[in-house]
Structures are given as C-alpha cells and as structure tokens.
Amino acid sequence: MIERADLPGLPYENRLAALLSAGVGLWDTIASAHRKGSLDAAIREPEAAPLHELVASIPCLRAVGFNGAKSATIGRKVLANSGLVLIDLPSSSPANAALPLAAKQARWLELAGFLR
C-alpha cells in the first residue's frame, strides 16, 4: 500500500494504479468544452461525460466525489437520481487558495469511509 504522502512524487500512471488499488476511480465529468487557460471559471459550453454509463458498469460503486464546484454542478445534474452518495469537494487545484490546506484535507477525507 502506498502512503498518501508518496503519491505526488510518483509518475502519473503509478498514481492512477495506486488510486485503483485503493478502490478509487478517476473520471472527468466534462467530456468536452471550450476553455482558455486552466481555470474552471473559463469553461464554456461544457458537455457532460456519459457518467450514467460508467455508473451502470460499476455495480459496487457507492459514492462519487466531485473535485471542484464546476465538476459538482455538472456531475450532480447527470447523477441526480443515481442513488449514489454525491460529495462536493473543494478543488484540489493550487489556484483554490481561498480554503486552507487543512480544511481541504478534512473535506476530502469524507471519502475515506467509502474506500476498500
């Protein structure tokens, strides 16, 4: 088992494998959009990813956490009647400096109860 503190230093593929081994999946809520820059506020004409198809393919899925407000807005519309626990999380982006790191961590730890 990889410690959380080790994840940032791993290559991307290894981080994905570590998440998967902990029972965590990672998907985009937006399939396509127009955006200048990297901020979510710059997203225009977002098209939701086919999350219903994904959810249907994972019968043991119990919860979905949304990384940031834009993801939550779009994902909640798509999964509103899914029966899953939907958790809005603060953006993990360094640009989200309005919330202290300790507060972000506390909110993200809400997912811990759903891990294997």
C-alpha positions as CSV (number, residue, x, y, z in Angstrom):
1,M,0.0,0.0,0.0
2,I,1.4,3.4,-1.0
3,E,1.2,6.2,1.6
4,R,-0.8,9.3,0.6
5,A,2.4,11.4,1.1
6,D,4.2,9.3,-1.6
7,L,1.6,9.9,-4.3
8,P,2.7,13.3,-5.6
9,G,6.2,12.1,-6.3
10,L,5.1,9.1,-8.4
11,P,4.8,9.1,-12.2
12,Y,1.2,9.7,-13.3
13,E,0.5,6.0,-14.3
14,N,1.7,4.8,-10.9
15,R,-0.5,7.4,-9.1
16,L,-3.5,6.0,-11.1
17,A,-2.6,2.5,-10.2
18,A,-2.3,3.4,-6.5
19,L,-5.7,5.0,-6.6
20,L,-7.3,2.0,-8.3
21,S,-5.7,-0.4,-5.7
22,A,-7.4,1.6,-3.0
23,G,-10.8,1.4,-4.8
24,V,-10.7,4.9,-6.2
25,G,-11.6,5.6,-9.8
26,L,-10.8,8.9,-11.6
27,W,-13.0,10.3,-14.4
28,D,-13.8,13.6,-15.9
29,T,-17.3,15.0,-15.5
30,I,-16.8,17.1,-18.7
31,A,-16.4,15.2,-22.0
32,S,-15.7,18.4,-23.9
33,A,-15.7,22.1,-23.5
34,H,-14.1,25.3,-24.7
35,R,-11.6,26.9,-22.3
36,K,-8.9,29.5,-22.5
37,G,-6.4,28.9,-19.6
38,S,-6.7,26.4,-16.9
39,L,-9.3,27.9,-14.5
40,D,-12.7,26.2,-14.3
41,A,-14.3,29.7,-14.5
42,A,-13.1,29.8,-18.1
43,I,-15.0,26.7,-19.1
44,R,-17.6,27.5,-21.8
45,E,-20.1,25.1,-23.5
46,P,-19.4,22.1,-21.3
47,E,-20.7,18.8,-22.4
48,A,-21.2,16.2,-19.6
49,A,-19.3,12.9,-19.8
50,P,-21.6,9.8,-20.0
51,L,-21.5,9.2,-16.3
52,H,-24.7,7.1,-16.3
53,E,-22.9,4.5,-18.5
54,L,-19.9,4.5,-16.2
55,V,-22.1,4.1,-13.0
56,A,-24.0,1.2,-14.7
57,S,-20.8,-0.6,-15.3
58,I,-19.7,-0.5,-11.7
59,P,-22.4,-2.2,-9.5
60,C,-20.3,-1.9,-6.3
61,L,-19.9,1.9,-6.7
62,R,-21.3,3.7,-3.6
63,A,-20.2,7.3,-3.8
64,V,-18.9,9.9,-6.2
65,G,-16.8,12.9,-5.1
66,F,-16.6,15.9,-7.3
67,N,-13.3,17.8,-7.5
68,G,-14.5,21.5,-7.5
69,A,-17.7,23.4,-8.0
70,K,-17.9,23.1,-11.8
71,S,-17.5,19.3,-11.6
72,A,-20.1,19.1,-8.9
73,T,-22.6,21.3,-10.8
74,I,-22.3,19.1,-13.9
75,G,-22.0,15.7,-12.2
76,R,-24.9,16.3,-9.9
77,K,-27.2,17.0,-12.9
78,V,-26.2,13.8,-14.5
79,L,-26.3,11.6,-11.4
80,A,-29.2,13.2,-9.6
81,N,-31.3,10.1,-9.4
82,S,-28.5,7.5,-9.3
83,G,-28.9,6.5,-5.6
84,L,-25.2,7.2,-5.0
85,V,-23.8,9.4,-2.3
86,L,-22.7,12.6,-4.1
87,I,-19.9,14.5,-2.3
88,D,-18.9,18.1,-3.3
89,L,-15.2,18.5,-2.6
90,P,-13.1,21.7,-2.8
91,S,-10.9,21.9,-5.9
92,S,-7.5,20.3,-5.4
93,S,-6.1,23.0,-7.7
94,P,-3.3,25.2,-6.2
95,A,-5.3,28.1,-7.6
96,N,-8.0,27.4,-5.0
97,A,-6.2,29.3,-2.2
98,A,-9.4,30.5,-0.6
99,L,-9.6,27.4,1.6
100,P,-6.6,26.4,3.8
101,L,-5.0,23.1,3.1
102,A,-6.2,21.6,6.4
103,A,-9.8,22.4,5.5
104,K,-9.4,20.9,2.0
105,Q,-7.9,17.7,3.6
106,A,-10.8,17.4,6.1
107,R,-13.3,17.7,3.3
108,W,-11.5,15.1,1.1
109,L,-11.3,12.7,4.0
110,E,-15.1,12.4,3.8
111,L,-14.3,9.9,1.0
112,A,-12.3,7.6,3.3
113,G,-15.4,5.8,4.6
114,F,-16.1,4.6,1.0
115,L,-12.6,3.1,0.4
116,R,-11.8,-0.6,0.5
